[in-house]
Amino acid sequence: MNVNQGVLDALGVNTLELSQLIYSSRGAGAFGAKSTGGGGGGCMVALTASNKCIPVAEAIEGAGGKAIITKPTEQGLKVD
């Protein structure tokens, strides 16, 4: 993730604000973090150990972002 984000940074497809969120999450213990989505610099994803979710979320929010904590499930997508 981190190497891929470096490529995206080199291509100039990132914003300063999004970079701050990415580096804040890494600094708080995320394994990796990178921008995601269709462009425009509005979304990023960070991968953490379960015991680092709260500190990473707090770091993201402290840097001005909105953190949403998710986890994998056995079922996957379900449409009701």
Beta strands, then each sheet from edge to edge (+ up, - down):
strand 1: 32-35
strand 2: 44-47
sheet 1: 1+ 2-
end
